[in-house]
């Protein structure tokens, strides 16, 4: 059962976190591009699609910690420091996505047609910074999951 839970946890991480990481990373540049040519319909379509991907896969991403907790319980490692650190970093990444990135994308979509460059440039820059932090947190969690301090796997 542990192997099944671990497989589902890893698959959920790849399927859910991968697309949201890529889509959040693409959004700031797409926002700048859409603003540079406000008459182009493709720019707004791209922004809406990237935002939809972020929202959808953020919801699907809930499966990652669900399967993660089930796997950790099955392995008997719920009290391990590396797992607690991973849980905290995962919660931080989820909070950044749900409370900062997705609302900022909503706001950016609302002002993308604004001819003034200030709000869009500031929004794109802030989104790029938040996305970088979000991606760094997920990279750290991934490394912790692979290295697992104290692991006896020898990997």
C-alpha positions as CSV (number, residue, x, y, z in Angstrom):
1,X,0.0,0.0,0.0
2,X,2.9,2.4,0.8
3,X,4.3,2.0,-2.8
4,X,0.9,2.8,-4.2
5,X,0.5,5.9,-2.0
6,X,4.0,7.1,-2.8
7,X,3.3,6.6,-6.5
8,X,0.1,8.6,-6.3
9,X,1.9,11.3,-4.3
10,X,4.7,11.7,-6.9
11,X,2.2,11.5,-9.8
12,X,0.0,14.2,-8.2
13,X,3.1,16.4,-7.7
14,X,4.2,16.0,-11.3
15,X,0.7,16.4,-12.8
16,X,-0.5,19.3,-10.6
17,X,2.6,21.3,-9.5
18,X,4.4,21.1,-12.8
19,X,1.8,22.9,-14.8
20,X,1.1,25.6,-12.2
21,X,4.8,26.2,-11.8
22,X,5.2,26.7,-15.6
23,X,2.0,28.8,-16.0
24,X,2.8,31.1,-13.1
25,X,6.3,31.6,-14.6
26,X,4.9,32.4,-18.0
27,X,2.3,34.9,-16.8
28,X,4.4,38.0,-16.0
29,X,6.1,37.9,-19.5
30,X,2.7,37.3,-21.2
31,X,1.3,40.3,-19.2
32,X,4.1,42.5,-20.4
33,X,3.6,41.3,-24.0
34,X,-0.2,41.8,-23.8
35,X,0.3,45.3,-22.5
36,X,2.8,46.2,-25.2
37,X,0.2,45.4,-27.9
38,X,-3.2,46.2,-26.2
39,X,-5.1,45.7,-29.5
40,X,-3.9,42.1,-29.9
41,X,-6.6,39.6,-28.8
42,X,-4.0,36.8,-28.5
43,X,-2.3,38.5,-25.6
44,X,-5.4,38.6,-23.4
45,X,-6.4,35.1,-24.5
46,X,-2.9,33.8,-23.4
47,X,-3.2,35.6,-20.1
48,X,-6.7,34.2,-19.4
49,X,-5.5,30.7,-20.4
50,X,-2.5,30.9,-18.1
51,X,-4.6,32.1,-15.2
52,X,-7.1,29.3,-15.8
53,X,-4.3,26.7,-15.7
54,X,-3.0,28.2,-12.5
55,X,-6.4,28.1,-10.8
56,X,-7.3,24.6,-12.1
57,X,-4.0,23.0,-11.2
58,X,-3.9,24.8,-7.8
59,X,-7.1,23.0,-7.0
60,X,-5.8,19.6,-8.3
61,X,-2.6,20.2,-6.3
62,X,-4.5,19.6,-3.0
63,X,-4.0,15.9,-3.9
64,X,-0.3,16.3,-3.3
65,X,-0.3,16.8,0.5
66,X,-3.3,14.4,0.9
67,X,-1.3,11.6,-0.7
68,X,1.9,12.9,1.0
69,X,0.3,12.6,4.5
70,X,-1.0,9.2,3.7
71,X,2.4,8.1,2.5
72,X,4.2,9.6,5.5
73,X,1.7,7.9,7.9
74,X,2.2,4.6,6.1
75,X,6.0,5.0,6.4
76,X,5.8,6.1,10.1
77,X,7.8,9.3,9.4
78,X,5.1,11.9,10.4
79,X,7.4,13.3,13.1
80,X,10.5,13.6,11.0
81,X,12.2,17.0,10.9
82,X,12.6,16.9,7.1
83,X,8.9,16.1,6.7
84,X,7.8,18.9,9.0
85,X,10.1,21.3,7.1
86,X,8.5,20.1,3.9
87,X,5.0,20.6,5.2
88,X,5.8,24.1,6.3
89,X,7.4,25.0,3.0
90,X,4.5,23.4,1.1
91,X,2.0,25.4,3.2
92,X,4.0,28.6,2.5
93,X,4.0,27.8,-1.3
94,X,0.3,27.1,-1.3
95,X,-0.4,30.4,0.6
96,X,1.7,32.4,-1.8
97,X,-0.2,30.9,-4.7
98,X,-3.7,31.2,-3.2
99,X,-3.3,34.5,-1.4
100,X,-0.8,36.4,-3.5
101,X,-0.3,35.1,-7.0
102,X,-3.8,34.2,-8.1
103,X,-5.3,37.4,-6.8
104,X,-2.5,39.4,-8.4
105,X,-3.2,37.6,-11.7
106,X,-6.9,38.5,-11.4
107,X,-5.9,42.2,-10.8
108,X,-3.4,42.1,-13.7
109,X,-6.1,40.8,-16.0
110,X,-8.4,43.7,-14.9
111,X,-5.8,46.3,-15.8
112,X,-4.1,44.7,-18.8
113,X,-5.9,47.0,-21.2
114,X,-4.8,50.1,-19.2
115,X,-2.7,52.3,-21.4
116,X,-0.6,53.5,-18.5
117,X,2.6,51.4,-18.2
118,X,3.1,51.9,-14.5
119,X,0.5,49.5,-13.0
120,X,1.1,46.7,-15.5
121,X,4.9,46.9,-15.2
122,X,4.7,46.9,-11.4
123,X,2.2,44.1,-11.4
124,X,4.3,42.0,-13.8
125,X,7.5,42.6,-11.7
126,X,5.7,41.7,-8.4
127,X,4.2,38.6,-10.0
128,X,7.6,37.5,-11.3
129,X,9.1,37.9,-7.8
130,X,6.3,35.9,-6.2
131,X,6.5,33.2,-8.8
132,X,10.2,32.9,-8.2
133,X,9.6,32.5,-4.5
134,X,6.8,30.0,-5.2
135,X,9.1,28.0,-7.5
136,X,12.0,28.1,-5.0
137,X,9.8,26.8,-2.2
138,X,8.7,23.9,-4.4
139,X,12.3,23.2,-5.5
140,X,13.3,23.0,-1.9
141,X,10.5,20.7,-1.0
142,X,11.5,18.5,-3.9
143,X,15.1,18.3,-2.7
144,X,14.0,17.5,0.8
145,X,11.8,14.7,-0.5
146,X,14.7,13.2,-2.4
147,X,17.4,13.6,0.1
148,X,15.3,12.9,3.2
149,X,17.9,13.6,5.9
150,X,18.4,10.4,8.0
151,X,17.2,8.2,5.1
152,X,18.5,4.7,5.1
153,X,18.0,4.3,1.3
154,X,21.5,5.5,0.6
155,X,20.3,7.7,-2.2
